[in-house]
Amino acid sequence: MNRPSGEANRPETAPGDAATEMFVDHRELLFSIVYNMLGTVADTEDVLQETWLAWSGAWPSPSITSPRAYLVRIAVNQALARQATINRRRESYVGPWLPDPLVTDTAEDASEQTVRGESVSMAMLVVLETLTPLERAVFVLHEVFGYAHPEIAEILDRSPSAVRQLAHRARSHVQARRPRYQADPRVQRQVTERFVAAAFGGDIGALLELLAPDVTMWTDGGGKTGGLRPVKGRDKVARLITNVTSRLPEDLAVRYRTVNGDPSAVVFNEHSPFAVMVLDLTPGDDRVRGIYGVTNPDKLAHIDED
C-alpha cells in the first residue's frame, strides 16, 4: 500500500506509544470536562489516571473508531462514579464549599485552553453544584463543550429523549439562579483592583460604593480559616472584610491572575498561596454581587506565584 509522501520515512509507532500520544493530545479536553463536573483538581487528576488505565488497556482495538469519543465516555462515567464519594466528603466539610480555583497568568493564556468562559466561572460552578450529577454532566457536555444530545446519549448510555429532558431541567435550573451575563474583562479587572485597594486599605466607604445591596460573600477555609456560612448584605460584608484585612500580615503580595476565566486576585504570603478572591458583578452597573474567597490551603497548594 502506498503511503502519503510525508509519512514515507516516518518510523512505526509502538501501540503503547500511540496510546500515550493520543491520551496526551486529549488530556486538556478531558481535564476540563471532568473538572467542570466535579469542581476539584485532585479528583479530576484521579479520574484522568483511571481513564488512562482503562484506555491503555483497551488500545488498540478495532471497536475503538474514535479515540476522542472513547476517552470522553470513559472520563465522564468515571467522574459520575466518583460523585458519590465526593458527596460523602462534602457532608462533613466545615463551612461553605467552593470549587478549587484554576489559575492562569492572563486572559490570553486562558483563551488558549478549552472553554474557560462564563459558563465555567466560579459563580457558575457554584450554581452547577445544585444540579444532580447527570444534569450537570449533560449541561457541561452540551452547554460548555457543544456536544449534541445524541452524542451525549451515547456517552451516558441513555436515550436521546432522556438526555433532552435532563438538558431542559438543567438549563432551566441554571437560568433561574444565574441568568447568563459575562462582565467585560477590563471592567472586572478594574473593579477587582479597586476592591482589593479598599479591602486592604480598610476603606469601608469605598467598599460600600463597590458592593451591591444584596451582595453575598462565601469564604471557603475548610474549617482552617474563614467563616462557617455565607454573609449577606452590603453593610455586613463590608464590615467583615475590613475586620479580617485589619488582622492580616502586612507583607502579603497580591497578583492579578485569571481564575476560572475571570480576572481575579491571588494573594501570597512569603511566596505561598494565601487566598484567591473572585468577584461576580451585576449586569448593568457592574457592582459586586458575589465574593468568592478560597483560603483553604489544601485548595491552593497547586498555585504557583510565578
C-alpha positions in Angstrom: 0.0 0.0 0.0 1.3 3.5 -0.9 1.8 6.0 1.9 1.5 9.8 1.6 4.9 11.2 0.9 5.1 12.9 4.3 4.8 9.6 6.0 7.2 7.6 3.8 10.1 7.8 6.2 8.2 8.1 9.5 9.1 5.3 12.0 6.4 3.0 13.1 4.8 3.9 16.4 4.5 1.2 19.0 1.0 0.6 20.3 1.9 1.8 23.8 3.5 5.0 22.4 0.4 5.6 20.2 -1.9 5.2 23.2 0.2 7.7 25.2 0.3 10.2 22.4 -3.5 10.1 21.8 -4.2 10.4 25.6 -1.9 13.4 25.9 -3.5 15.0 22.8 -6.9 14.8 24.5 -5.8 15.4 28.1 -6.7 19.1 28.3 -10.2 18.4 27.0 -10.7 15.5 29.5 -9.4 17.6 32.4 -11.8 20.5 31.5 -14.8 18.2 31.2 -14.2 16.3 34.4 -13.2 19.4 36.4 -16.4 21.1 35.4 -18.3 18.1 36.5 -16.5 17.7 39.9 -15.0 21.1 40.8 -11.9 19.7 42.4 -8.4 19.4 40.9 -7.3 16.3 42.9 -10.4 14.3 42.0 -10.1 15.3 38.4 -6.5 14.1 38.3 -7.6 10.8 39.9 -10.3 10.4 37.3 -7.8 11.1 34.5 -5.5 8.4 35.9 -8.3 5.9 35.9 -9.2 7.0 32.4 -5.6 6.4 31.3 -5.5 2.9 32.8 -8.7 2.0 31.1 -7.6 3.5 27.8 -4.1 1.9 27.8 -5.6 -1.5 28.5 -8.1 -1.1 25.6 -6.0 0.4 22.9 -5.5 -0.8 20.1 -8.9 -2.3 19.4 -11.0 -2.5 16.2 -14.0 -1.4 18.2 -12.5 2.0 19.0 -13.3 4.0 15.9 -12.9 7.4 17.6 -10.3 7.8 20.4 -11.7 11.1 21.4 -15.2 9.8 21.8 -13.9 6.7 23.7 -11.8 8.8 26.1 -14.6 11.3 26.8 -17.0 8.4 27.5 -14.6 6.8 30.0 -13.8 10.0 31.7 -17.4 11.2 32.1 -18.5 7.9 33.5 -15.6 7.6 35.8 -16.4 11.2 37.1 -20.0 10.2 37.7 -18.9 7.1 39.6 -16.7 9.3 41.8 -19.5 11.7 42.6 -20.9 9.6 45.5 -17.5 9.7 47.3 -17.3 13.4 46.8 -20.8 14.0 48.1 -20.0 12.0 51.3 -16.8 14.0 51.8 -18.7 17.3 51.5 -21.3 16.3 54.0 -18.5 16.6 56.7 -16.9 19.7 55.1 -16.7 22.6 57.5 -18.1 25.9 56.2 -19.0 26.9 52.7 -17.6 24.7 49.9 -16.2 26.3 46.7 -14.6 24.8 43.7 -10.8 24.6 43.5 -9.6 27.7 41.7 -8.0 27.2 38.3 -5.4 30.0 38.0 -3.7 31.2 34.8 -1.5 34.2 34.3 -3.5 36.2 31.8 -6.8 36.2 29.9 -4.8 35.3 26.8 -3.5 32.2 28.5 -7.0 31.2 29.4 -8.3 31.7 25.9 -5.8 29.2 24.6 -7.2 26.4 26.8 -10.5 24.6 26.3 -13.6 26.7 27.1 -13.0 28.8 30.3 -15.7 31.4 29.9 -18.7 32.5 31.9 -20.2 29.0 31.9 -17.4 27.7 33.9 -16.7 30.7 36.1 -16.5 30.3 39.9 -20.1 31.7 40.2 -21.4 29.3 37.6 -19.7 26.3 39.1 -21.3 27.1 42.4 -24.7 27.0 40.6 -23.8 23.7 38.9 -23.3 22.2 42.4 -27.1 22.4 42.8 -27.7 20.1 39.8 -27.9 16.3 40.0 -24.7 14.6 38.7 -26.4 13.6 35.5 -27.9 17.0 34.9 -24.5 18.6 35.5 -22.8 16.1 33.1 -25.4 16.9 30.4 -25.1 20.7 31.0 -21.3 20.7 30.8 -21.2 18.5 27.7 -23.9 20.4 25.8 -23.7 24.0 27.0 -20.0 24.3 27.6 -18.4 21.8 25.1 -21.1 21.8 22.4 -21.9 18.1 22.3 -25.2 17.2 20.6 -27.8 15.4 22.6 -27.4 12.1 20.6 -23.7 12.2 21.3 -24.3 12.7 25.0 -26.8 9.8 24.9 -24.1 7.5 23.7 -21.6 8.8 26.3 -24.1 8.3 29.2 -25.9 5.2 27.7 -29.2 7.0 27.9 -31.8 7.6 25.2 -31.7 10.9 23.3 -35.1 11.9 24.7 -33.9 11.3 28.3 -30.9 13.4 27.6 -33.1 16.2 26.2 -35.2 16.2 29.4 -32.1 16.3 31.6 -30.7 19.2 29.5 -34.0 21.1 29.7 -34.2 20.7 33.5 -30.5 21.7 34.0 -30.8 24.7 31.7 -34.0 26.0 33.4 -32.4 25.5 36.8 -29.3 27.3 35.9 -31.1 30.2 34.2 -33.4 30.7 37.2 -30.4 31.0 39.6 -27.9 32.7 37.3 -29.1 34.5 34.1 -26.3 34.5 31.5 -24.0 37.5 31.9 -20.3 38.0 31.1 -18.7 41.1 32.5 -16.2 42.9 30.3 -12.8 41.5 31.5 -11.3 45.0 31.6 -14.1 46.2 33.8 -13.8 43.2 36.0 -10.1 43.8 36.4 -10.7 47.4 37.3 -13.4 46.6 39.9 -11.2 43.8 41.3 -8.2 46.3 41.7 -10.5 48.9 43.4 -11.9 46.2 45.7 -8.5 45.0 46.8 -7.3 48.5 47.4 -10.4 49.3 49.5 -10.3 46.0 51.4 -6.6 46.1 52.3 -6.7 49.8 52.9 -9.6 49.5 55.3 -11.7 52.0 53.3 -15.2 50.9 54.2 -16.7 53.8 52.3 -15.1 52.7 49.1 -16.2 49.2 49.7 -19.8 50.2 50.2 -19.7 52.0 46.8 -18.5 48.9 45.1 -20.9 46.4 46.7 -24.4 45.7 45.5 -27.1 45.9 48.3 -27.7 42.1 48.1 -24.0 41.1 47.9 -23.1 37.7 49.3 -19.7 36.6 50.4 -18.6 33.0 50.5 -15.3 32.1 52.2 -14.0 28.5 51.8 -11.5 27.9 54.5 -12.3 24.2 55.1 -12.6 24.8 58.8 -9.0 26.1 59.0 -9.8 29.7 58.2 -12.9 31.8 57.3 -16.4 31.7 58.5 -18.9 28.9 58.8 -21.6 30.3 56.5 -22.1 32.9 53.7 -22.5 36.5 54.8 -25.2 38.6 53.0 -25.9 42.3 52.7 -23.6 45.2 51.9 -23.1 46.6 55.4 -22.3 43.2 56.9 -20.0 42.2 54.1 -18.1 45.5 54.2 -17.6 45.3 58.0 -16.5 41.7 57.8 -13.9 42.4 55.1 -12.3 45.4 56.9 -12.3 43.4 60.2 -10.5 40.5 58.5 -8.0 42.5 56.5 -7.0 44.6 59.5 -5.6 41.5 61.2 -3.7 40.1 58.2 0.1 40.1 57.9 1.5 43.3 56.3 3.8 41.6 53.8 1.1 40.0 51.7 1.6 40.2 47.9 -1.3 40.5 45.5 -1.1 39.1 42.0 -3.8 39.7 39.4 -4.5 36.5 37.6 -7.2 34.8 35.6 -9.2 32.4 37.8 -11.7 30.2 36.1 -11.8 32.6 33.2 -12.3 35.8 35.3 -9.8 38.5 36.2 -9.2 38.0 39.9 -6.8 38.5 42.8 -4.4 35.9 44.1 -2.8 36.7 47.5 0.6 35.2 48.5 2.3 35.2 51.9 6.1 34.6 51.7 5.6 33.1 48.2 3.0 30.6 49.3 -0.6 31.0 48.1 -2.7 32.6 50.9 -6.1 33.3 49.3 -7.9 33.6 46.0 -10.6 36.3 45.6 -13.1 36.1 42.7 -15.8 38.8 42.2 -19.1 38.3 40.4 -20.6 41.5 39.0 -24.1 42.6 38.5 -25.3 43.3 34.9 -25.7 46.9 34.0 -23.8 48.8 36.8 -21.0 46.2 37.4 -21.2 46.3 41.2 -20.1 43.3 43.2 -22.9 40.9 43.8 -20.8 37.9 44.8 -17.4 37.5 46.5 -15.8 34.0 46.4 -12.8 33.7 48.7 -10.8 30.5 48.8 -8.4 30.3 51.8 -8.3 26.5 52.4 -4.6 25.7 52.0 -5.4 22.3 50.5 -7.2 24.0 47.6 -4.4 26.5 47.0 -1.4 24.1 47.0 -1.4 23.7 43.2 -1.0 27.5 42.7 2.5 29.0 41.9 3.5 32.6 42.4 5.3 32.8 39.1 
